[in-house]
Amino acid sequence: MKKLFAKIAVAGLFMLTPVIAQAAEGYSTANVNMRAGPSTRYPAVAVIPAGSSVEIRGCLSDLNWCDVEFYGGRGWVSGQYVQALYQQRRIYVGPQYYRPLGIPVIRFSVDNYWDRYYRNRDFYRERDRWSRGPDYYYRDRDNRDRDRNRDNDRDGRDRDRNWRDGDRNRDGDRDWRDRDRDRDWRNRNGDQDGRDGNRRGDRREGDRRPDRRNFDCRPGDPSCDQ
C-alpha cells in the first residue's frame, strides 16, 4: 500500500513539473529577416545578422520554416538560412534532421502566435485579415487600394466637372457683364456724341456767314463785280 502511495506521489510530481520545450541551437547564414509568420509575405519583425546564434523552437512539417528565438524576440526564418551543428559539422535545417537535432514539429496559428508575441506591433490591428493567410491579406489590400483609387478618380472627375461648370457659369456671367458694360458705354457715348453733334451743329449754324449776294452792292465796290 505504501508503495502505491509513493508511485502516485511521484506521478503527481511529474504532472506538476512544467514541460521543458525542446530547442536546438542554430546559426544564421546571412542577414535574414525574422518574420511574423512562415512566409516572406508576413511582416518582418527583426533582422538577424549573418553568423548570429538562434534558438530553434520548432519547425513546420510541410514547409521548411522554423520558429526561432533571437535576443528574446520570436519569429520565423526559412530553414535555408539556418544551420545547426550535427555530427561535428554544420548542416542546413531540413525535415530529415528535425528528429536527430531534437527539433519538434509544430503548427502555426496567427491568432495564438500573434497574441503571445506581437500585441504591441502595428500590424497586430489587422490580425483578423492576416489570420486568413498572407495571400488573402494582400489580395484584400489590393482590392481595397483599387476601390480607393477608383473612388479618388471618380471624385477627381466630379471636381473637374464642377470646375468646368463653374468656369462656364463665370464665363457666362462675365459675358453678360461685358454686354451690359458695352451697352452702358454705347448709351453714354451715344448721348455724348449726340450732344457734341448738336453743339457742333449749333456752332456751324452760328459761324455760317451770310452769302455775299444778300448784301446790297454799292457802286464801285469790288466785291460786287463778281
Secondary structure by P-SEA (a helix, b strand, c coil): caaaaaaaaaaaaaaaccbbbbbbbbbbcccccccccccccccccccccccbbbbbcccccccccccccccccccccccccbbbbccccccccccccccccccccccccaaaaaaccccccccccccccccccaaaaaaaaaaaaaaaaaaaaaaaaaaaaaaaaaaaaaaaaaaaaaaaaaaaaaaaaaaaaaaaaaaaaaaaaaaccccccccccccccccccc
